[in-house]
Amino acid sequence: MEDLLQQTLDSAATEAALVPSSSADGMVFLLIAALGLLMALVYVPIRLFLTLTARSRRLRLLQRIRKLREDLAQPLAPEP
């Protein structure tokens, strides 16, 4: 029984040493990490630009609405 256990452990250790999965796993991790970083570098500036332009558009619209309200609140000048 001990011989069978030792033989199984030895064969498992040899197979683990033969399969270079750790370097392949490392490359996959680096590839995914690089793609994530690239996506973040593209997404963040675009998101900031869209947020800033939407806010400025909203501010201009609110200013126009306020000006129109002020114009409506003033009475019409009588004709001479």
KEKE-3310 file (N, C-alpha, C; in steps of 0.2 Angstrom, whole numbers, plus 5000, padded with zeros to 4 digits):
npx = (5004:5010:5019:5012:5006:5017:5022:5011:5012:5025:5023:5013:5021:5030:5023:5018:5029:5033:5023:5022:5013:5012:5019:5012:5000:5004:5006:4994:4987:4995:4991:4977:4977:4984:4975:4964:4970:4972:4959:4954:4962:4957:4943:4942:4946:4937:4924:4926:4926:4913:4905:4909:4905:4891:4887:4890:4882:4869:4870:4870:4858:4849:4853:4847:4834:4831:4833:4823:4812:4814:4812:4798:4792:4793:4784:4775:4781:4772:4765:4770)
npy = (4994:5006:5007:5009:5021:5030:5028:5034:5047:5051:5050:5060:5071:5071:5074:5086:5094:5093:5100:5116:5125:5136:5147:5150:5153:5165:5173:5174:5181:5193:5197:5199:5209:5219:5222:5227:5238:5246:5248:5255:5267:5272:5273:5282:5296:5298:5297:5307:5318:5318:5319:5332:5340:5338:5343:5357:5359:5358:5368:5379:5378:5379:5393:5399:5396:5403:5416:5418:5416:5428:5437:5435:5439:5452:5467:5471:5485:5499:5505:5520)
npz = (5000:5004:4995:4983:4986:4987:4974:4966:4971:4967:4953:4951:4955:4945:4933:4936:4936:4923:4915:4910:4916:4924:4919:4907:4913:4919:4908:4903:4913:4913:4900:4901:4912:4905:4895:4903:4909:4897:4893:4903:4902:4890:4893:4904:4900:4890:4897:4906:4897:4891:4902:4907:4895:4895:4907:4904:4894:4900:4909:4901:4895:4907:4910:4899:4901:4913:4908:4899:4908:4915:4905:4902:4914:4914:4911:4895:4885:4883:4868:4859)
capx = (5000:5014:5023:5007:5005:5023:5022:5006:5015:5030:5020:5010:5026:5034:5018:5017:5035:5033:5018:5024:5006:5013:5021:5006:4995:5006:5006:4987:4986:4997:4987:4971:4979:4986:4969:4960:4973:4971:4952:4953:4965:4953:4937:4942:4946:4930:4919:4927:4924:4906:4902:4910:4901:4884:4886:4890:4876:4864:4871:4868:4850:4846:4853:4842:4827:4831:4833:4816:4807:4814:4809:4791:4790:4793:4778:4777:4782:4767:4767:4769)
capy = (5000:5012:5008:5012:5028:5033:5028:5039:5054:5052:5051:5067:5076:5072:5077:5093:5097:5093:5104:5122:5129:5143:5153:5151:5156:5171:5177:5175:5186:5199:5200:5202:5215:5225:5224:5231:5245:5249:5250:5261:5273:5274:5275:5288:5302:5299:5298:5314:5323:5317:5322:5340:5343:5337:5348:5363:5360:5358:5375:5384:5377:5383:5400:5402:5396:5409:5423:5418:5418:5435:5441:5434:5442:5460:5469:5474:5492:5502:5508:5527)
capz = (5000:5004:4988:4978:4987:4985:4966:4964:4973:4962:4946:4951:4955:4938:4929:4938:4934:4915:4912:4912:4916:4928:4914:4903:4917:4920:4902:4902:4918:4911:4895:4904:4915:4901:4892:4907:4909:4891:4893:4908:4899:4885:4896:4909:4897:4886:4902:4909:4892:4890:4908:4907:4890:4897:4912:4901:4890:4905:4912:4896:4895:4913:4909:4894:4904:4918:4905:4896:4913:4917:4900:4903:4920:4913:4907:4889:4885:4879:4862:4860)
cpx = (5004:5018:5018:5006:5011:5024:5017:5009:5020:5028:5017:5015:5029:5029:5018:5024:5036:5028:5020:5017:5007:5015:5016:5001:4997:5005:4998:4985:4988:4994:4981:4972:4980:4980:4965:4963:4972:4964:4951:4956:4961:4946:4937:4942:4939:4925:4920:4924:4917:4903:4903:4905:4894:4883:4886:4884:4870:4864:4868:4860:4847:4847:4848:4835:4826:4830:4826:4811:4807:4811:4801:4788:4789:4787:4780:4777:4776:4769:4765:4763)
cpy = (5006:5013:5011:5019:5032:5034:5034:5046:5056:5054:5058:5072:5077:5075:5084:5097:5097:5098:5111:5127:5136:5148:5155:5155:5164:5176:5179:5181:5193:5202:5203:5209:5221:5227:5229:5238:5249:5252:5256:5267:5276:5277:5281:5294:5303:5301:5305:5319:5323:5321:5330:5343:5343:5342:5355:5365:5361:5365:5380:5384:5381:5390:5403:5401:5402:5415:5423:5419:5425:5439:5441:5438:5450:5462:5472:5482:5494:5506:5516:5530)
cpz = (5000:4998:4983:4979:4985:4977:4963:4965:4968:4955:4945:4951:4948:4933:4930:4936:4926:4912:4914:4912:4920:4923:4909:4907:4918:4914:4901:4907:4916:4905:4897:4908:4911:4897:4896:4908:4903:4891:4898:4905:4894:4888:4900:4905:4893:4891:4905:4904:4891:4896:4908:4901:4892:4902:4909:4897:4895:4908:4907:4895:4901:4912:4904:4897:4909:4914:4902:4902:4915:4912:4900:4909:4919:4909:4900:4889:4881:4873:4862:4855)
residu = (MET:GLU:ASP:LEU:LEU:GLN:GLN:THR:LEU:ASP:SER:ALA:ALA:THR:GLU:ALA:ALA:LEU:VAL:PRO:SER:SER:SER:ALA:ASP:GLY:MET:VAL:PHE:LEU:LEU:ILE:ALA:ALA:LEU:GLY:LEU:LEU:MET:ALA:LEU:VAL:TYR:VAL:PRO:ILE:ARG:LEU:PHE:LEU:THR:LEU:THR:ALA:ARG:SER:ARG:ARG:LEU:ARG:LEU:LEU:GLN:ARG:ILE:ARG:LYS:LEU:ARG:GLU:ASP:LEU:ALA:GLN:PRO:LEU:ALA:PRO:GLU:PRO)
# end
